[in-house]
Amino acid sequence: MNGPDNDGVKVQFVPVGRQRREWMWKARDGSDTITISGQRFDSLRDAVRDARTQFWGLADDGDDDGPAVA
């Protein structure tokens, strides 16, 4: 997942929890610094929305068709 100004940031979404129903994200930038969300999200969509906000300041406009991750 790359954003407008942070093309060197790679974000990975990981299922967590006993039944793997919650999500966290991990990000690595060009200098190999790793950032972890530190929060669990109830859905992948919520995790993607949070990562977009954290790294690219992109607010949720309500027109999201779902996660755009590779």
C-alpha positions, 0 to 999 in steps of 0.5 A: 500500500503506497500513498501519495508522498510515502512511496517507500512505505510498505504496509502489511495487514495481519490477522490477530487474536485467538480466532484471527478475527481482528486486524493490526497493521505493520509498516516498514519505511525506506530506512527499515524503520518498523511501525506497528499499529498498537491497536486491534481493529474489528475489520480489515477495512478499519485497519486500512482506514487507520493506516491511510490516516496515519501515513498519508493523512487521508480521511475517510470520505465514505466512498471507499470500495474496500481495502486496496492492498496487494 
